Amino acid sequence: MSRKYKFHNKKGLYFVSFATVYWIDVFTRQIYFDVLAESVDYCRKEKGMEVYAYCFMPSHIHFVFRSSNEQPMELLRDFKRYTSKKVIETIEKNPQESRKEWLLWMFEQAGKKQGNVHKYQFWQHHNKPIELWTDKVIEQKIDYIHNNPVLSGFVTDPIGWKYSSAKNYQEDHTVLRIDSDGYFFGLV
C-alpha cells in the first residue's frame, strides 16, 4: 500500500471510501442499508467514531470521520468486519433476495482469492484514507460525498438521496446523526 494511503495521524480527520468486492450493488434494499446505519450508530456510541459526512451507495461507502480513541485503522477494520458478517447473514436469511445464491457465490469466489479470508469476502481490503488538513479540502470532500448520488444518476439533488449526510446539513437526522460541530470549518 502506498505511503499516501495510510492513517499516519491517529487524531486526524479522514476521508475514506471503500467498496464491495467486484463493486457489486449489494445495498439495494432497506434492510442492508439498515445494517450500515446501525453499525455507524454503534461505532459512534461505543468505539469513538465521529462522523462528519457520509454516503451509502449501492456498492460503496464514503465517510469523513475521526476516531476520538485515536484508532482510525482499527475502527474502520472493525466496522468492515462486522458489517460484512451482518450483511451476508441478512442476505442468507432474506426470503425476498432474488440474487441470494449469486451474491453468496461471488463473495465466496472473492474469498478464495485471499489467503486471509475464511469463506466470504464482502469488502475490498483497501480504504484509501486521505487526511484532511484544511477547511477547503474538507468542504471539497463533503461536496464530493454529497454529489456522488447525483453524479451516479440516482437523484437530481444531493438532498434526495436518503443515505447521505446531505440531509443532515439540512437539519434532517432521520437516518443517522452526524457530528457537526467542533472539528472543522475554522477549527482544524
ZADO-1210 file (C-alpha; in nm, 4 decimals, padded with zeros to 6 digits):
<atoms>
<atom x="00.0000" y="00.0000" z="00.0000" code="MET" pos="1"/>
<atom x="00.1260" y="00.3441" z="-00.0863" code="SER" pos="2"/>
<atom x="00.2516" y="00.5591" z="00.1965" code="ARG" pos="3"/>
<atom x="-00.0008" y="00.8190" z="00.0837" code="LYS" pos="4"/>
<atom x="-00.2904" y="00.5865" z="00.1789" code="TYR" pos="5"/>
<atom x="-00.2280" y="00.5192" z="00.5481" code="LYS" pos="6"/>
<atom x="-00.3554" y="00.6559" z="00.8770" code="PHE" pos="7"/>
<atom x="-00.0428" y="00.8482" z="00.9823" code="HIS" pos="8"/>
<atom x="-00.2088" y="01.0925" z="01.2219" code="ASN" pos="9"/>
<atom x="-00.4204" y="00.8953" z="01.4687" code="LYS" pos="10"/>
<atom x="-00.6000" y="01.2165" z="01.5753" code="LYS" pos="11"/>
<atom x="-00.6648" y="01.3275" z="01.2180" code="GLY" pos="12"/>
<atom x="-00.9820" y="01.3836" z="01.0233" code="LEU" pos="13"/>
<atom x="-01.0017" y="01.1452" z="00.7270" code="TYR" pos="14"/>
<atom x="-01.1873" y="01.0924" z="00.4039" code="PHE" pos="15"/>
<atom x="-01.2261" y="00.7217" z="00.3237" code="VAL" pos="16"/>
<atom x="-01.4027" y="00.5244" z="00.0556" code="SER" pos="17"/>
<atom x="-01.4411" y="00.1518" z="00.0343" code="PHE" pos="18"/>
<atom x="-01.6369" y="-00.0770" z="-00.1937" code="ALA" pos="19"/>
<atom x="-01.7838" y="-00.4234" z="-00.2041" code="THR" pos="20"/>
<atom x="-01.5854" y="-00.6871" z="-00.3913" code="VAL" pos="21"/>
<atom x="-01.6282" y="-00.6562" z="-00.7680" code="TYR" pos="22"/>
<atom x="-01.8229" y="-00.3358" z="-00.6952" code="TRP" pos="23"/>
<atom x="-02.1378" y="-00.5472" z="-00.6534" code="ILE" pos="24"/>
<atom x="-02.4528" y="-00.3432" z="-00.5922" code="ASP" pos="25"/>
<atom x="-02.5481" y="-00.5014" z="-00.2611" code="VAL" pos="26"/>
<atom x="-02.7164" y="-00.2051" z="-00.0953" code="PHE" pos="27"/>
<atom x="-03.0368" y="-00.2159" z="-00.2942" code="THR" pos="28"/>
<atom x="-03.2763" y="-00.2990" z="-00.0113" code="ARG" pos="29"/>
<atom x="-03.3699" y="-00.1137" z="00.3051" code="GLN" pos="30"/>
<atom x="-03.2575" y="-00.3987" z="00.5333" code="ILE" pos="31"/>
<atom x="-02.8997" y="-00.3819" z="00.4008" code="TYR" pos="32"/>
<atom x="-02.8837" y="-00.0044" z="00.4431" code="PHE" pos="33"/>
<atom x="-03.0171" y="-00.0549" z="00.7970" code="ASP" pos="34"/>
<atom x="-02.7170" y="-00.2744" z="00.8804" code="VAL" pos="35"/>
<atom x="-02.4842" y="00.0086" z="00.7787" code="LEU" pos="36"/>
<atom x="-02.6769" y="00.2747" z="00.9708" code="ALA" pos="37"/>
<atom x="-02.6986" y="00.0607" z="01.2852" code="GLU" pos="38"/>
<atom x="-02.3266" y="-00.0161" z="01.2622" code="SER" pos="39"/>
<atom x="-02.2353" y="00.3513" z="01.2330" code="VAL" pos="40"/>
<atom x="-02.4594" y="00.4305" z="01.5322" code="ASP" pos="41"/>
<atom x="-02.2871" y="00.1585" z="01.7353" code="TYR" pos="42"/>
<atom x="-01.9393" y="00.2801" z="01.6356" code="CYS" pos="43"/>
<atom x="-02.0327" y="00.6351" z="01.7294" code="ARG" pos="44"/>
<atom x="-02.1631" y="00.5323" z="02.0722" code="LYS" pos="45"/>
<atom x="-01.9166" y="00.2568" z="02.1625" code="GLU" pos="46"/>
<atom x="-01.5988" y="00.2989" z="01.9571" code="LYS" pos="47"/>
<atom x="-01.5386" y="00.6726" z="01.9407" code="GLY" pos="48"/>
<atom x="-01.6309" y="00.7244" z="01.5768" code="MET" pos="49"/>
<atom x="-01.7023" y="01.0844" z="01.4861" code="GLU" pos="50"/>
<atom x="-01.8828" y="01.1105" z="01.1514" code="VAL" pos="51"/>
<atom x="-01.8908" y="01.4472" z="00.9759" code="TYR" pos="52"/>
<atom x="-02.0168" y="01.3297" z="00.6365" code="ALA" pos="53"/>
<atom x="-02.1254" y="01.0005" z="00.4840" code="TYR" pos="54"/>
<atom x="-02.2906" y="00.8490" z="00.1829" code="CYS" pos="55"/>
<atom x="-02.4016" y="00.4896" z="00.1385" code="PHE" pos="56"/>
<atom x="-02.4129" y="00.3979" z="-00.2289" code="MET" pos="57"/>
<atom x="-02.5262" y="00.0622" z="-00.3738" code="PRO" pos="58"/>
<atom x="-02.1685" y="-00.0687" z="-00.3984" code="SER" pos="59"/>
<atom x="-01.9585" y="00.1589" z="-00.1791" code="HIS" pos="60"/>
<atom x="-01.9391" y="00.3942" z="00.1176" code="ILE" pos="61"/>
<atom x="-01.7800" y="00.7339" z="00.1762" code="HIS" pos="62"/>
<atom x="-01.7016" y="00.8838" z="00.5166" code="PHE" pos="63"/>
<atom x="-01.5399" y="01.1936" z="00.6561" code="VAL" pos="64"/>
<atom x="-01.4623" y="01.0714" z="01.0038" code="PHE" pos="65"/>
<atom x="-01.2298" y="01.0832" z="01.3003" code="ARG" pos="66"/>
<atom x="-01.1539" y="00.8362" z="01.5783" code="SER" pos="67"/>
<atom x="-01.1751" y="01.0048" z="01.9190" code="SER" pos="68"/>
<atom x="-00.9928" y="00.6969" z="02.0543" code="ASN" pos="69"/>
<atom x="-00.7079" y="00.7653" z="01.8101" code="GLU" pos="70"/>
<atom x="-00.7561" y="00.4276" z="01.6402" code="GLN" pos="71"/>
<atom x="-00.8904" y="00.5075" z="01.2919" code="PRO" pos="72"/>
<atom x="-00.7465" y="00.1960" z="01.1256" code="MET" pos="73"/>
<atom x="-00.8842" y="-00.0370" z="01.3934" code="GLU" pos="74"/>
<atom x="-01.2203" y="00.1380" z="01.3943" code="LEU" pos="75"/>
<atom x="-01.2619" y="00.1003" z="01.0188" code="LEU" pos="76"/>
<atom x="-01.1374" y="-00.2593" z="01.0329" code="ARG" pos="77"/>
<atom x="-01.3957" y="-00.3485" z="01.2977" code="ASP" pos="78"/>
<atom x="-01.6727" y="-00.1670" z="01.1109" code="PHE" pos="79"/>
<atom x="-01.5956" y="-00.3524" z="00.7900" code="LYS" pos="80"/>
<atom x="-01.5586" y="-00.6893" z="00.9657" code="ARG" pos="81"/>
<atom x="-01.8908" y="-00.6563" z="01.1469" code="TYR" pos="82"/>
<atom x="-02.0883" y="-00.5188" z="00.8532" code="THR" pos="83"/>
<atom x="-01.9566" y="-00.7861" z="00.6175" code="SER" pos="84"/>
<atom x="-02.0712" y="-01.0637" z="00.8509" code="LYS" pos="85"/>
<atom x="-02.4035" y="-00.8969" z="00.9260" code="LYS" pos="86"/>
<atom x="-02.4916" y="-00.8130" z="00.5635" code="VAL" pos="87"/>
<atom x="-02.4038" y="-01.1660" z="00.4467" code="ILE" pos="88"/>
<atom x="-02.6146" y="-01.3101" z="00.7285" code="GLU" pos="89"/>
<atom x="-02.9011" y="-01.0778" z="00.6305" code="THR" pos="90"/>
<atom x="-02.8727" y="-01.1847" z="00.2661" code="ILE" pos="91"/>
<atom x="-02.8777" y="-01.5521" z="00.3684" code="GLU" pos="92"/>
<atom x="-03.1944" y="-01.5028" z="00.5763" code="LYS" pos="93"/>
<atom x="-03.3770" y="-01.2721" z="00.3359" code="ASN" pos="94"/>
<atom x="-03.6552" y="-01.4649" z="00.1543" code="PRO" pos="95"/>
<atom x="-03.7056" y="-01.1683" z="-00.0833" code="GLN" pos="96"/>
<atom x="-03.3441" y="-01.1696" z="-00.2035" code="GLU" pos="97"/>
<atom x="-03.3660" y="-01.2944" z="-00.5623" code="SER" pos="98"/>
<atom x="-02.9877" y="-01.2722" z="-00.6064" code="ARG" pos="99"/>
<atom x="-02.9019" y="-01.4662" z="-00.2899" code="LYS" pos="100"/>
<atom x="-02.7177" y="-01.7600" z="-00.4468" code="GLU" pos="101"/>
<atom x="-02.5312" y="-01.5396" z="-00.6932" code="TRP" pos="102"/>
<atom x="-02.4264" y="-01.2870" z="-00.4263" code="LEU" pos="103"/>
<atom x="-02.3000" y="-01.5563" z="-00.1903" code="LEU" pos="104"/>
<atom x="-02.1164" y="-01.7291" z="-00.4759" code="TRP" pos="105"/>
<atom x="-01.9463" y="-01.4008" z="-00.5726" code="MET" pos="106"/>
<atom x="-01.8389" y="-01.3344" z="-00.2123" code="PHE" pos="107"/>
<atom x="-01.7087" y="-01.6902" z="-00.1892" code="GLU" pos="108"/>
<atom x="-01.5113" y="-01.6525" z="-00.5141" code="GLN" pos="109"/>
<atom x="-01.3557" y="-01.3311" z="-00.3841" code="ALA" pos="110"/>
<atom x="-01.2694" y="-01.5069" z="-00.0577" code="GLY" pos="111"/>
<atom x="-01.0928" y="-01.7897" z="-00.2402" code="LYS" pos="112"/>
<atom x="-00.8532" y="-01.5367" z="-00.3937" code="LYS" pos="113"/>
<atom x="-00.7385" y="-01.4184" z="-00.0500" code="GLN" pos="114"/>
<atom x="-00.5257" y="-01.6226" z="00.1858" code="GLY" pos="115"/>
<atom x="-00.6580" y="-01.4441" z="00.4934" code="ASN" pos="116"/>
<atom x="-01.0312" y="-01.4966" z="00.4227" code="VAL" pos="117"/>
<atom x="-01.2083" y="-01.7998" z="00.5689" code="HIS" pos="118"/>
<atom x="-01.5150" y="-01.8191" z="00.3448" code="LYS" pos="119"/>
<atom x="-01.6606" y="-01.4961" z="00.2122" code="TYR" pos="120"/>
<atom x="-01.5002" y="-01.1654" z="00.1275" code="GLN" pos="121"/>
<atom x="-01.7509" y="-00.8819" z="00.1233" code="PHE" pos="122"/>
<atom x="-01.5482" y="-00.5590" z="00.1229" code="TRP" pos="123"/>
<atom x="-01.2400" y="-00.4810" z="-00.0818" code="GLN" pos="124"/>
<atom x="-00.9423" y="-00.4583" z="00.1527" code="HIS" pos="125"/>
<atom x="-00.8251" y="-00.1024" z="00.0845" code="HIS" pos="126"/>
<atom x="-00.9824" y="00.2130" z="00.2290" code="ASN" pos="127"/>
<atom x="-00.7619" y="00.4817" z="00.0743" code="LYS" pos="128"/>
<atom x="-00.7620" y="00.7137" z="00.3772" code="PRO" pos="129"/>
<atom x="-00.6800" y="01.0739" z="00.2954" code="ILE" pos="130"/>
<atom x="-00.6099" y="01.3014" z="00.5878" code="GLU" pos="131"/>
<atom x="-00.7955" y="01.6316" z="00.5630" code="LEU" pos="132"/>
<atom x="-00.5890" y="01.9340" z="00.6630" code="TRP" pos="133"/>
<atom x="-00.7732" y="02.2454" z="00.5513" code="THR" pos="134"/>
<atom x="-01.1291" y="02.3694" z="00.5526" code="ASP" pos="135"/>
<atom x="-01.1167" y="02.3979" z="00.1741" code="LYS" pos="136"/>
<atom x="-01.0246" y="02.0300" z="00.1304" code="VAL" pos="137"/>
<atom x="-01.2795" y="01.9229" z="00.3915" code="ILE" pos="138"/>
<atom x="-01.5510" y="02.1117" z="00.2049" code="GLU" pos="139"/>
<atom x="-01.4364" y="01.9603" z="-00.1275" code="GLN" pos="140"/>
<atom x="-01.4611" y="01.6066" z="00.0117" code="LYS" pos="141"/>
<atom x="-01.8006" y="01.6708" z="00.1692" code="ILE" pos="142"/>
<atom x="-01.9280" y="01.8134" z="-00.1602" code="ASP" pos="143"/>
<atom x="-01.7860" y="01.5107" z="-00.3424" code="TYR" pos="144"/>
<atom x="-01.9611" y="01.2733" z="-00.0995" code="ILE" pos="145"/>
<atom x="-02.2938" y="01.4552" z="-00.1226" code="HIS" pos="146"/>
<atom x="-02.2841" y="01.4810" z="-00.5012" code="ASN" pos="147"/>
<atom x="-02.1952" y="01.1147" z="-00.5551" code="ASN" pos="148"/>
<atom x="-02.5605" y="01.0019" z="-00.5915" code="PRO" pos="149"/>
<atom x="-02.6262" y="01.2927" z="-00.8290" code="VAL" pos="150"/>
<atom x="-02.3280" y="01.2085" z="-01.0497" code="LEU" pos="151"/>
<atom x="-02.4402" y="00.8436" z="-01.0476" code="SER" pos="152"/>
<atom x="-02.7817" y="00.9494" z="-01.1773" code="GLY" pos="153"/>
<atom x="-02.9847" y="00.8315" z="-00.8775" code="PHE" pos="154"/>
<atom x="-03.1143" y="01.1753" z="-00.7812" code="VAL" pos="155"/>
<atom x="-03.1060" y="01.5284" z="-00.9201" code="THR" pos="156"/>
<atom x="-03.0312" y="01.6955" z="-00.5871" code="ASP" pos="157"/>
<atom x="-02.7998" y="01.5622" z="-00.3115" code="PRO" pos="158"/>
<atom x="-03.0764" y="01.6009" z="-00.0524" code="ILE" pos="159"/>
<atom x="-03.2854" y="01.3500" z="-00.2477" code="GLY" pos="160"/>
<atom x="-03.0544" y="01.0608" z="-00.1552" code="TRP" pos="161"/>
<atom x="-03.1802" y="00.9110" z="00.1700" code="LYS" pos="162"/>
<atom x="-02.8475" y="00.7625" z="00.2799" code="TYR" pos="163"/>
<atom x="-02.6330" y="01.0739" z="00.2774" code="SER" pos="164"/>
<atom x="-02.5377" y="01.3384" z="00.5282" code="SER" pos="165"/>
<atom x="-02.6556" y="01.5995" z="00.2766" code="ALA" pos="166"/>
<atom x="-02.9867" y="01.5594" z="00.4587" code="LYS" pos="167"/>
<atom x="-02.8163" y="01.6227" z="00.7935" code="ASN" pos="168"/>
<atom x="-02.6809" y="01.9526" z="00.6640" code="TYR" pos="169"/>
<atom x="-03.0484" y="02.0435" z="00.6063" code="GLN" pos="170"/>
<atom x="-03.1348" y="01.9502" z="00.9682" code="GLU" pos="171"/>
<atom x="-03.2801" y="01.6087" z="00.8739" code="ASP" pos="172"/>
<atom x="-03.1326" y="01.3439" z="01.1049" code="HIS" pos="173"/>
<atom x="-03.3805" y="01.0649" z="01.0306" code="THR" pos="174"/>
<atom x="-03.1236" y="00.8103" z="00.9052" code="VAL" pos="175"/>
<atom x="-02.8103" y="00.8935" z="01.1057" code="LEU" pos="176"/>
<atom x="-02.6853" y="01.1661" z="01.3308" code="ARG" pos="177"/>
<atom x="-02.3558" y="01.3260" z="01.2422" code="ILE" pos="178"/>
<atom x="-02.1014" y="01.5175" z="01.4455" code="ASP" pos="179"/>
<atom x="-02.1490" y="01.8610" z="01.3000" code="SER" pos="180"/>
<atom x="-01.9503" y="02.0788" z="01.5329" code="ASP" pos="181"/>
<atom x="-01.6115" y="02.1159" z="01.6859" code="GLY" pos="182"/>
<atom x="-01.3580" y="01.9753" z="01.4422" code="TYR" pos="183"/>
<atom x="-01.3640" y="02.1604" z="01.1159" code="PHE" pos="184"/>
<atom x="-01.4678" y="02.4841" z="00.9455" code="PHE" pos="185"/>
<atom x="-01.2189" y="02.7083" z="01.1174" code="GLY" pos="186"/>
<atom x="-01.1205" y="02.4661" z="01.3937" code="LEU" pos="187"/>
<atom x="-00.8667" y="02.2454" z="01.2128" code="VAL" pos="188"/>
</atoms>
